[in-house]
């Protein structure tokens, strides 16, 4: 299929398993969900979708999937005091290339049967968001055939920058494509979440550099700082996607001035400019250069966290600097 071709509804394989809700409720949910997901095939290229699974237990279902390749961490999902995942796309490798299995929890879909419009919007947005990831996967595989799940990174810096730039684009794309469904509620939540993650990321980065003085493990320090500094930027990609999902009288500059801490303002504005340009040029990308600006922004954030990654004479070097994020991200 091409970049904007669509899969027929009859091609979608949907599996339901539940031991918690009543049979009657579950049958109603199956009917509503199946109707809704088939309607979405009018808007998304789902040629990469192997199937959809609705379940009570996200973790158990993840563990039961044959991903078909040597795993890095495809079965992990967010589960902490701040957020618990209710849906997930899983990359799997098959004879005809990469496919995606989408898993939703019964809880995530409950709003589809609710009489409250906000609950219905939130469940609808969750369903659409994951299918937007499938749509993006079809586009990425068209631009980079046979690369995803097979690419071997030549350096730690390439791994961090290239891997995270794809995540930033993927989340912005999904949020911009579907955020209009629940924008009013979710954008406000994301603004608050970004503010919390920004300060938490700075604190964790400082803690990682302090810990380095004891363990002197450079790869560990690089990993911990990168995770800490890039988590707020990942949240920003969601926030910016929702912001751009409808035309608004509010300018991006006003939103950033009001809702982004000073030390992240410049990088969030730069991130918005890069992601918006990628969206506008969606079907005319130069695969060799399109992700370079995102890679540079990620490198900038890591440097702000105190890590400088360089290559000299073919050898990669990591230098642990003083933590200066507020100064480097004014």
Secondary structure, DSSP 8 states (H G I E B T S, - for coil): --TT----GGG--EEE--SSS-HHHHHHHHHHHHHHHHHHTTTS--TTEEEEEEES-HHHHHHH----S--SSTT---BSSS-B-SEEEEEEEETTEEEEEEEEEHHHHGGGG-SSHHHHHHHHHHHHHHHHHHHHHHHHHHHSTTTTTT---SSHHHHHHHHHHHHHHHHHHHHHHHGGGTHHHHHHHHHHHHHHHHHHHHHHHHHHHHHHHHH--HHHHHHHHHHHHHHHHHHHHHHHHHHTTS--SS-HHHHHHHHS-HHHHHHHHHHHHHHHHHHHTGGG--TTTTTHHHHHHHHHHHHHTTEEEEEETTEEEEEE----HHHHT-
